[in-house]
Every structure is written in C-alpha cells, then in structure tokens.
Amino acid sequence: MDFFEIFLLLFYTSLFSFLILRVSFFQRFHLSVKVIAAIFIFKVIVGIFYGYIHARLYQGGDTYAYFNDSAIVFNSLKNNLWLYLRLVFGFSSGNPAADIIPYKDSMMYYTNPDAYFLVRFHSLLRLISFGYYNVHVVFYNFITLIGILYLFRFLCEILPSKKNLLLIAVFLFPSVAFWSSGMHKDGISLALLGVILFTSKEFFLSNEKKLLRQKIVCFSGWIVALISLWFIRNFLLLMLIPVLTAWIITMKYPAHKFTKYIIILLLYFGIASNLNSWWPDLDFLNRIVLMQSEFKSIANGSFQVAVPQIIPAIGSVAAGIPMALENCLMRPWIGEAKNGLQIISAIENIIILLLLFGAVIFRKKKLSGEEQSLLFFSLFFALTIFIGIGITVPILGALVRYKMVGIVFLLVGLAVLIKEEVLKSKFLRA
C-alpha cells in the first residue's frame, strides 16, 4: 500500500468509527457503541487480510475480478457520463446497445446479474476511493455491518441470556468473520438475512402499535431485502422461504411446532420438486442437477471433494444427503489439508462437532416457545443449506465459503440448546 491509500484507509475507517460512536442509530443493537466500533475495525482488518490472501494465493480470485471489472466501467466516465450511468444502473443484458458492447466484452461479469451487482458497487465507490481496493473494504464492511447488526438484534431479543454466544456466532467465529468480511457476496447475503429476519419479526409478529409510515418502511425493507437476496444468492432465498414461513406460523400459533416445521418443509420441497411439467427452470431437482453440473465444469485444477452423482429424482437427492452432510461438516479432514486456510477449516470442523456434542449433552431441559421456534428455524435452515451445498459443490474452497451462513445458524441453534449453567466463564455470560 502506498502512503495515499494508507491515508484514505485510516481516514474512512476513523470517519465510520466516529459515526458509530456518535450517531444514535447504532444504540439500538444491544451492544455498546464501543463494541460495535471495535467489531467494525476488526472486520476491516479481516477484510484486508482476505484480499491479501486472495491476491497472493489465488491470483486475486473473484473478489479482485469484480474490482477489476469496475475499473472498466469507471473508465467509461472519462468519455461519457451517460454511458457510465447506464453501465452502473442499467440492465446488463446479453445483447446490449452498440456503445456498451466493447465494455461488455472486456468484462467477466457483465451478463452475470449477481456478480455484476458487486461490479456496480465498486464502480460507484471509485468516485471517492481513488481506485484503492482496501478503501472499498472499509465501505463494504460498514454497509454490511448494519445488516448483520440487525441479525444480532433479532437473535438477541429472543435469547438475551446468550448475548455473548450470539456475538461469537455472528461476528467472531473464524470462518464467519473471514467470509463475511471479505468483499464477496457472502457478507451481503448474511446482512440481507439479518434485515429479512428482523423486518419479518417487526412486521408480522410485533405487538407494538406502529404508525402507517413505520409499517410501510418495515414492509418495504423486507421486500427490498428479499429481492436483493434473490439476485445475490437465490439458493439461500429458496432455502429460507419454508423455514421462515414455519417460524412465523409457529410464533403466531405455538402448538405442535416441530410437526408444523416438518409439514411445511415436506410440502415446500415436495411441490418444488415436481414443477418440471409447468416451470422446469424453477424445479428444485432440475436446479440441483444444473448447479452440480456447472460447478463440475469449472472444478478443473481446484481441490475437489466427491459429491454424489444426482439425477432429477427425489430418491437420488435423498441418497446423497449423508455424503452432503459429511462434506459440509467434516471436509477438509485434518489429514488432507494442504495449506494454512485448509488447516484452519479442518480445525474449525472439529470445534463445531465438539460444540454439537457438547450442546446435546448439556442441553437445556425446557425451552420457551420462542426458543423452540428459533431452534427449529436455525437447525432446519442450516441443514437445508448443508444438504444443498454438500450435494452440488465439489470445489473445497467454494464449499467452505458457501456453507458459512449454515455455520452461523448451526451455532445459533447450539446457543439455544445449551443450558445457561454450563456457561461458567464470565466472558460467555451476557
């Protein structure tokens, strides 16, 4: 980094830290503003490390590819402001206007809507970043921090006695901190989930009387977050729909929670797996087969894990579930780790399994209605993510990154399950 990049990095980090400490908005998240500022600075440091690792080990990877594409968009500003605005805000079709074709051909992601979202983000930030990657890391983590804080608030209002466990699960667990702080779609996905869950609770379940303006803002935020998640990580939205529906229903009508979750999940995936005759592109089985095929086509040269060969049949997917869970919860094994990141991932897998066994052994005997609903939501959401990712993704690096959201909610489920008496450490007490 040169002197000017360091100056901008420190300036913007200090500015956003000052806003966190001074703006009343940040006082609503059940954490002191000093802790939130510390989390923000921590995420910026991790995000810079993320970029450094990808630059050194993976020739930049996707995170730098998005950034490099944005340079092409930004350079259009020198010639034509209107062209720049069209590239940033316009529809990125496969058959663009003649003056856009040279830019489309120069970029990797113009016709890939979810990836091009990040290109748009970087293209706008270049107006004030002077084209420094690490300065973008600061903005990225400030923006995504807000959504993740809403996730923390949502969880903390249900589990106030487990606040510090939730702090670890949402912000500090190694893979969660790493993948949600680096400039990719994962931090955005986690932030959008936070907004969706919080606004769902406020709009559908809150007993507080709200002004019409507040209801409109809450519902609008919910819709925008849902649409955004579809464009960024549509498989996460598809996995979220049934468990979020079940959570809202069981919060309103508490009887037979587990049965309701099972029925809703079976109905949802049963219908979604039988759409081939009407909407083949939306058929769940077709999507699984297509995703697996796409990942296999780009897996050459990558460290791979075995995935079950899937055909578009429910029995084929069901037979692949054990291997899918093994891939997500146990790979990489400590003996097959090839570098530092893989060794850390292998150690983390062991920690997660130990936490799983510990939470089962020292489980809380009686859960409140809210705790039961959150437990089922978290575990079923994590399980469906692990199954979907474990079946379709043969590339170890992508597998570890995609399962991050599942890890968050698995940890939340374990936090619900474990009894307070086990938390002897002062640090783990809220």
C-alpha atoms as one frame of an Amber mdcrd trajectory, in Angstrom:
protein
   0.000   0.000   0.000   1.250   3.472  -0.829   1.003   6.456   1.507  -2.194
   7.879  -0.010  -4.000   4.516   0.220  -2.984   4.209   3.883  -4.200   7.765
   4.500  -7.592   7.085   2.887  -7.884   3.755   4.685  -7.297   5.384   8.069
  -9.449   8.394   7.228 -12.548   6.433   6.199 -12.135   3.876   8.993 -11.899
   6.707  11.509 -14.873   8.513   9.955 -17.141   5.457  10.112 -15.943   4.608
  13.620 -16.814   8.166  14.663 -20.291   7.774  13.157 -20.797   4.514  15.042
 -19.797   6.194  18.299 -21.854   9.351  17.776 -24.961   8.544  15.722 -27.891
   7.364  17.857 -28.886   4.776  15.227 -26.144   2.442  16.481 -27.502   2.435
  20.036 -30.368   0.081  19.167 -28.445  -3.192  18.742 -27.972  -4.438  22.347
 -24.238  -3.730  22.161 -22.291  -0.721  23.334 -21.219   1.572  20.522 -17.600
   0.993  21.529 -18.040  -2.746  20.969 -19.705  -2.092  17.598 -16.852   0.202
  16.574 -14.344  -2.468  17.638 -16.234  -5.078  15.594 -16.183  -2.769  12.574
 -12.425  -2.212  12.816 -11.912  -5.964  13.303 -13.937  -6.704  10.162 -11.968
  -4.141   8.158  -8.684  -5.798   9.223 -10.051  -9.243   8.342 -11.360  -7.938
   5.002  -7.922  -6.567   4.129  -6.365  -9.912   5.072  -8.973 -11.661   2.895
  -7.932  -9.568  -0.094  -4.231 -10.146   0.612  -4.702 -13.935   0.793  -6.646
 -13.978  -2.473  -4.082 -11.782  -4.206  -1.179 -13.963  -3.069  -2.659 -17.453
  -3.342  -5.483 -17.257  -5.894  -4.357 -14.590  -8.388  -6.975 -12.299  -6.896
  -9.942 -14.646  -7.226 -13.462 -13.338  -7.729 -13.027 -10.532  -5.207 -10.411
  -8.829  -7.392 -12.204  -9.789 -10.611 -15.242  -7.744  -9.528 -12.947  -4.883
  -8.614 -11.089  -5.050 -11.952 -14.342  -5.101 -13.932 -15.384  -1.935 -12.108
 -12.268  -0.186 -13.417 -13.559  -0.792 -16.951 -16.932   0.710 -16.010 -15.305
   3.673 -14.268 -13.068   4.422 -17.243 -16.204   4.988 -19.342 -16.790   8.115
 -17.230 -13.856   9.801 -18.958 -15.684   9.591 -22.258 -19.377   9.778 -21.458
 -21.230  10.338 -18.175 -24.439   8.879 -19.574 -22.611   5.720 -20.645 -21.155
   5.345 -17.153 -24.606   5.719 -15.578 -26.062   3.123 -17.940 -23.275   0.659
 -17.086 -23.793   1.191 -13.353 -27.587   1.350 -13.158 -28.812  -0.141 -16.424
 -29.966  -3.657 -17.225 -26.970  -5.871 -18.066 -28.387  -7.904 -20.926 -26.575
 -10.311 -23.179 -27.376  -8.102 -26.177 -26.593  -4.542 -25.089 -26.536  -1.385
 -27.168 -23.671  -0.991 -29.627 -21.737   1.502 -27.495 -21.824  -0.881 -24.496
 -20.633  -3.974 -26.381 -16.894  -3.138 -26.104 -17.258  -2.754 -22.329 -19.306
  -5.944 -22.049 -16.677  -7.876 -23.998 -13.910  -6.525 -21.749 -15.602  -7.632
 -18.514 -16.035 -11.057 -16.964 -19.361 -10.487 -15.209 -21.479  -8.089 -17.237
 -24.100 -10.735 -18.062 -23.967 -12.352 -14.611 -26.509 -10.324 -12.550 -25.427
 -11.411  -9.054 -21.728 -10.871  -9.736 -22.364  -7.648 -11.652 -24.095  -6.250
  -8.555 -20.668  -6.088  -6.920 -19.172  -4.552 -10.049 -21.799  -1.792  -9.806
 -20.930  -1.313  -6.105 -17.220  -0.937  -6.851 -17.899   1.337  -9.838 -19.751
   3.802  -7.619 -17.161   3.670  -4.833 -14.380   4.507  -7.278 -15.796   8.044
  -7.344 -14.405   8.604  -3.827 -11.880   5.789  -3.317  -9.305   6.753  -5.974
  -9.363   3.103  -7.076  -7.863   1.539  -3.942  -9.155  -1.957  -3.157  -8.612
  -1.687   0.604 -10.568   1.561   0.786 -13.505  -0.329  -0.730 -13.094  -2.909
   2.055 -13.891  -0.174   4.607 -17.123   0.864   2.865 -18.164  -2.731   2.235
 -17.816  -3.674   5.895 -19.582  -0.566   7.170 -22.582  -1.225   4.922 -22.818
  -4.960   5.604 -22.218  -4.411   9.331 -25.601  -2.697   9.596 -27.482  -5.717
   8.238 -25.503  -8.135  10.398 -26.242  -5.971  13.447 -29.942  -6.390  12.666
 -29.382 -10.155  12.621 -27.719  -9.909  16.024 -30.557  -7.759  17.367 -33.160
 -10.220  16.065 -31.394 -13.108  17.802 -30.605 -11.205  20.978 -34.235 -10.211
  21.530 -35.125 -13.907  21.604 -32.029 -15.093  23.510 -30.972 -12.195  25.759
 -29.184 -14.533  28.199 -26.956 -15.866  25.390 -25.854 -12.484  24.027 -22.131
 -13.176  24.079 -22.553 -16.604  22.479 -24.525 -14.902  19.703 -21.766 -12.295
  19.402 -19.285 -15.085  18.727 -21.599 -16.893  16.290 -22.482 -13.818  14.231
 -19.250 -11.798  14.283 -16.234 -13.624  15.700 -16.295 -17.304  14.703 -13.276
 -17.688  12.365 -14.942 -18.737   9.110 -17.860 -16.370   9.660 -15.549 -13.405
  10.297 -13.349 -14.277   7.307 -16.004 -14.932   4.671 -18.397 -12.174   5.768
 -15.656  -9.501   5.893 -14.063 -10.147   2.507 -15.575  -8.349  -0.473 -17.760
 -11.023  -1.960 -21.434 -11.947  -1.956 -21.293 -13.762   1.405 -21.199 -10.735
   3.695 -24.012  -9.136   1.697 -26.054 -12.342   1.961 -25.654 -12.502   5.741
 -26.555  -8.811   6.046 -29.684  -9.265   3.901 -30.746 -12.241   6.002 -30.416
 -10.038   9.070 -32.701  -7.404   7.546 -35.212 -10.052   6.387 -35.438 -11.737
   9.786 -35.648  -8.507  11.757 -38.296  -6.931   9.498 -40.244 -10.227   9.458
 -40.410 -10.141  13.245 -41.325  -6.450  13.340 -43.945  -6.578  10.588 -45.623
  -9.929  11.179 -45.188 -10.514  14.915 -44.652  -7.254  16.784 -47.376  -6.305
  19.247 -46.275  -2.683  19.300 -48.565  -0.185  17.628 -46.770   1.366  14.694
 -47.540   4.388  12.575 -48.518   3.691   8.977 -45.217   5.235   7.867 -43.286
   2.815  10.093 -45.224  -0.164   8.713 -44.564   0.939   5.135 -40.847   1.401
   5.819 -40.631  -2.006   7.543 -42.511  -3.822   4.778 -40.540  -2.028   2.057
 -37.268  -3.017   3.718 -38.475  -6.619   3.876 -39.395  -6.685   0.168 -36.175
  -4.980  -0.956 -34.069  -7.395   1.121 -35.912 -10.421  -0.286 -35.461  -9.247
  -3.875 -31.817  -8.379  -3.250 -31.137 -11.818  -1.748 -32.687 -13.416  -4.828
 -30.227 -11.581  -7.055 -27.211 -12.142  -4.790 -27.741 -15.720  -3.567 -31.019
 -17.107  -4.892 -30.408 -20.573  -3.413 -30.334 -19.023   0.082 -33.710 -17.397
  -0.502 -35.135 -20.702  -1.740 -33.856 -22.423   1.411 -35.130 -19.585   3.606
 -38.731 -19.480   2.373 -40.039 -22.658   4.080 -38.255 -22.190   7.417 -39.171
 -18.506   7.623 -42.799 -19.384   6.867 -42.743 -22.080   9.536 -41.117 -19.720
  12.045 -43.779 -17.025  11.559 -46.607 -19.589  11.801 -45.219 -21.258  14.925
 -44.664 -17.903  16.592 -48.308 -17.000  15.950 -49.715 -20.477  16.620 -47.310
 -22.229  19.017 -48.845 -25.691  19.275 -47.032 -28.637  17.623 -44.089 -26.594
  16.386 -41.901 -29.473  15.218 -44.804 -31.084  13.318 -45.574 -27.798  11.572
 -41.943 -27.367  10.509 -41.866 -30.904   9.075 -45.166 -30.490   7.227 -44.209
 -27.119   5.739 -40.772 -28.355   4.657 -42.205 -31.518   3.092 -44.922 -29.567
   1.278 -42.492 -26.924   0.035 -39.805 -29.255  -1.254 -42.422 -31.747  -2.474
 -44.057 -29.083  -4.640 -40.724 -27.538  -5.658 -39.500 -30.963  -6.809 -42.496
 -31.561  -9.062 -42.558 -28.413 -11.169 -40.859 -29.893 -14.219 -44.055 -30.130
 -16.251 -45.043 -26.499 -15.575 -41.914 -24.461 -14.737 -38.851 -26.629 -15.401
 -36.463 -23.746 -14.653 -37.890 -23.469 -11.130 -37.990 -27.208 -10.453 -35.833
 -27.905  -7.394 -34.402 -31.160  -8.755 -33.509 -29.570 -12.085 -31.766 -26.713
 -10.297 -29.740 -29.124  -8.147 -28.584 -31.084 -11.197 -27.775 -27.879 -13.115
 -25.793 -26.371 -10.210 -23.808 -29.574  -9.759 -23.036 -29.697 -13.468 -21.945
 -26.034 -13.549 -19.612 -26.468 -10.566 -18.085 -29.618 -12.003 -17.415 -27.799
 -15.283 -15.257 -25.184 -13.516 -13.645 -27.510 -10.961 -10.608 -28.477 -13.046
  -7.429 -27.682 -11.155  -9.219 -26.983  -7.890  -9.004 -29.064  -4.729 -12.102
 -31.228  -5.069 -14.327 -33.272  -2.802 -16.521 -36.111  -4.006 -20.183 -35.237
  -4.462 -22.971 -37.721  -5.116 -23.971 -38.016  -8.756 -27.502 -36.631  -8.848
 -30.281 -37.252 -11.331 -33.541 -35.253 -11.177 -35.302 -37.636  -8.791 -36.163
 -37.269  -5.097 -34.628 -40.662  -4.287 -31.325 -39.604  -5.853 -31.151 -36.441
  -3.739 -32.174 -38.312  -0.578 -29.445 -40.908  -1.154 -26.870 -38.130  -1.446
 -27.728 -36.458   1.879 -25.209 -38.393   4.058 -22.306 -37.503   1.760 -23.530
 -33.897   1.545 -23.538 -33.535   5.342 -20.127 -35.188   5.552 -18.744 -32.692
   3.029 -20.111 -29.685   4.907 -19.379 -30.771   8.471 -16.177 -32.790   8.101
 -14.296 -31.677   4.983 -11.480 -30.903   4.807 -10.219 -33.573   7.165  -7.180
 -32.565   9.133  -5.066 -35.144   7.238  -5.966 -33.809   3.781  -5.450 -30.091
   4.492  -2.895 -28.668   2.041  -2.389 -25.096   3.267  -2.968 -22.796   6.202
  -6.560 -21.919   5.306  -7.488 -25.571   4.901  -5.829 -26.465   8.214  -7.858
 -23.734   9.925 -11.031 -25.041   8.255 -10.245 -28.593   9.381  -9.663 -27.467
  12.979 -12.880 -25.444  12.866 -14.804 -28.524  11.707 -13.534 -30.387  14.754
 -14.563 -27.495  17.008 -18.057 -27.432  15.500 -18.522 -31.175  16.031 -17.330
 -30.847  19.635 -19.740 -27.963  20.187 -22.523 -30.040  18.661 -21.873 -32.964
  21.002 -21.448 -30.620  23.962 -24.734 -28.818  23.294 -26.582 -32.147  23.038
 -25.044 -33.475  26.256 -25.561 -30.233  28.206 -28.831 -29.258  26.558 -31.421
 -27.155  28.272 -34.267 -29.328  29.519 -37.084 -26.877  28.895 -37.157 -24.253
  26.179 -39.585 -21.375  25.916 -41.905 -21.175  22.922 -39.712 -18.537  21.251
 -36.586 -20.601  21.912 -38.166 -23.719  20.392 -39.211 -21.850  17.246 -35.731
 -20.320  16.873 -34.077 -23.700  17.472 -36.115 -25.397  14.741 -35.642 -22.448
  12.384 -31.873 -22.384  12.874 -31.263 -26.129  12.624 -33.577 -26.732   9.662
 -32.173 -23.711   7.804 -28.601 -24.876   8.441 -29.498 -28.453   7.463 -31.086
 -27.489   4.146 -28.109 -25.241   3.306 -25.649 -28.041   4.114 -27.580 -30.550
   2.024 -27.908 -28.219  -0.961 -24.269 -27.107  -0.869 -22.863 -30.523   0.010
 -24.601 -32.145  -2.957 -23.774 -29.553  -5.590 -20.341 -28.057  -4.788 -17.266
 -30.243  -5.454 -14.722 -27.397  -5.036 -13.454 -27.289  -1.451 -12.782 -23.531
  -1.427 -16.291 -22.745  -2.677 -17.818 -25.315  -0.314 -16.187 -23.704   2.736
 -17.368 -20.253   1.634 -20.939 -21.165   0.670 -21.619 -23.054   3.895 -20.766
 -20.005   6.055 -24.395 -18.961   6.521 -25.274 -22.511   7.525 -22.473 -22.418
  10.119 -23.901 -19.200  11.598 -27.342 -20.716  12.108 -25.983 -24.038  13.327
 -24.086 -22.102  16.006 -27.249 -20.142  16.830 -29.141 -23.419  17.231 -26.445
 -24.729  19.577 -26.612 -21.484  21.567 -30.360 -22.003  22.001 -29.864 -25.604
  23.048 -27.129 -25.324  25.652 -28.209 -24.565  29.214 -27.059 -21.395  30.905
 -25.492 -23.230  33.850 -22.779 -24.606  31.584 -21.610 -21.121  30.693 -19.294
 -20.714  33.671 -16.933 -18.281  32.004 -17.630 -14.647  32.758 -16.987 -13.884
  29.081 -19.796 -16.167  27.967 -22.356 -14.643  30.287 -24.436 -11.812  28.910
